[in-house]
Amino acid sequence: MVLISLTMVLILVVAAAVVAYVAFPHRGQQMPVMPWLGDAMHKTVESMPTGATPEDFYEHAETSLR
């Protein structure tokens, strides 16, 4: 029972972090209560390698398949 409770708490913390990132730093705004957390999230996202942009991803596809 304790393991399930801890897992649920971890899931809620991760979900809250995603919501906080989407609500503020992703849109270029500072988080009102914890600006250091928004800065840390922004630096983490900037340092992660990303794949091709969506425009580049579909460039090689045939027009009839779109």
N, C-alpha and C positions, 0 to 999 in steps of 0.2 A: 504494500500500500504506500509506503514511503517513497519507493522508486517511482511509482506512477505520479505521485504528487510532485516530486522534484522534476520529473520530465514535463509535466504540465506547466510548472512555473518557468522552466527553461523555454518552452514553446511560447509562452506569453511574453517573456522578455525579448525574444527574437522578433516576435510580431510587433511589439511596441517600438523596437529599434527601426524596423522597416517603415512603419507608419510615420515615425518622427523624421526619418530621412526623406521620405516622399513629400511630407508636408512642408519642409523647410529647405534644407541644403540642396536638394535636387532642383528646386526652383530658384536657387541663388539667393535665398534669404537667410538671415541669421536666426538661430533658435532663440526665443525670447528669454527662457529661464536658464539654459545651459549652453552658452555659445561655444564653450570649449568642446562639447560633445559634437556639435555640428561641424566644427573645424576638423576634428579627428575623423569624422565620417567622410568629409569631403576629401581629405588627404588620402584616406584609405582607398576610396573609389578612384581617385586620380592615379594612384600607384598601381592599380590592377591592370593587367594586360587585357585588352578587349579585342574582339574579332573585327570583321569587316562591318562597315556601317550598313544599314539596310539598303541604301541606294546601291552600294557596291555589290551587295549580296545577290541582287536580282539582275545585274547587268548582263550576265552570261546566259540567262534564261531566254528562251524563245518568246516572242511577243504573243503567240497564239496560246501559250501555256499560262499566261498571267490571268 
